[in-house]
Structures are given as C-alpha cells and as structure tokens.
Amino acid sequence: MGYSNIPFNPEHVRIDLLSEVGEITVCRNGVGVDIDEEYASEILGEDEIVIRITIDNGNASATCWGCDIPYDYIKLNGNYRK
C-alpha cells in the first residue's frame, strides 16, 4: 500500500479476510484487533480467500490476484515453445 507513492493515512486502514465460511476483520483503524483464531483458521483453510484492504482515502479501487503456485512450476511451464 505504501509503495504506490500515493499518500494515505495508515490509521484509516481496515483489513478483512473472507471465504465461503464467513468474514473476519483482522485490522481496524490501522491496528490489529483481537480475533477468534479458530474462526480465522476456518476462513483461511478454504481453497479461496479474499483479503479486502480498505484504505478509506477517496473512491478509487483496485483488484489483485495471487496464488500459491511455486516459482519453479511457473518457470517450467513458461518455457514451453511450439
């Protein structure tokens, strides 16, 4: 968030974790909050999770995709030639 070179107030940041199991807030007003670790573990145990970061600084939005595929797998499959 800070590397974008766009100023924002970290005290306004909120971070939520979401999956089919449910949703949990792990950071509010820039500070980590007490969480039910068992519930958070259930959410993080799903195949797909969303990490929603709210900066509360204007009306722009962005989407990023990630995965847990290791670099060597991508390197191997990226070198195929026809």
Secondary structure in CASP SS format (residue, H / E / C, confidence):
PFRMAT SS
TARGET T0000
AUTHOR 0000-0000-0000
METHOD secondary structure of the structure
MODEL  1
M C 1.00
G H 1.00
Y H 1.00
S H 1.00
N C 1.00
I C 1.00
P C 1.00
F C 1.00
N C 1.00
P H 1.00
E H 1.00
H H 1.00
V C 1.00
R E 1.00
I E 1.00
D E 1.00
L E 1.00
L E 1.00
S C 1.00
E C 1.00
V C 1.00
G C 1.00
E E 1.00
I E 1.00
T E 1.00
V E 1.00
C E 1.00
R E 1.00
N C 1.00
G C 1.00
V E 1.00
G E 1.00
V C 1.00
D C 1.00
I C 1.00
D C 1.00
E H 1.00
E H 1.00
Y H 1.00
A H 1.00
S H 1.00
E H 1.00
I H 1.00
L H 1.00
G C 1.00
E C 1.00
D C 1.00
E C 1.00
I C 1.00
V E 1.00
I E 1.00
R E 1.00
I E 1.00
T E 1.00
I C 1.00
D C 1.00
N C 1.00
G C 1.00
N C 1.00
A C 1.00
S C 1.00
A C 1.00
T C 1.00
C C 1.00
W C 1.00
G C 1.00
C C 1.00
D C 1.00
I C 1.00
P C 1.00
Y H 1.00
D H 1.00
Y H 1.00
I H 1.00
K H 1.00
L H 1.00
N H 1.00
G H 1.00
N C 1.00
Y C 1.00
R C 1.00
K C 1.00
END
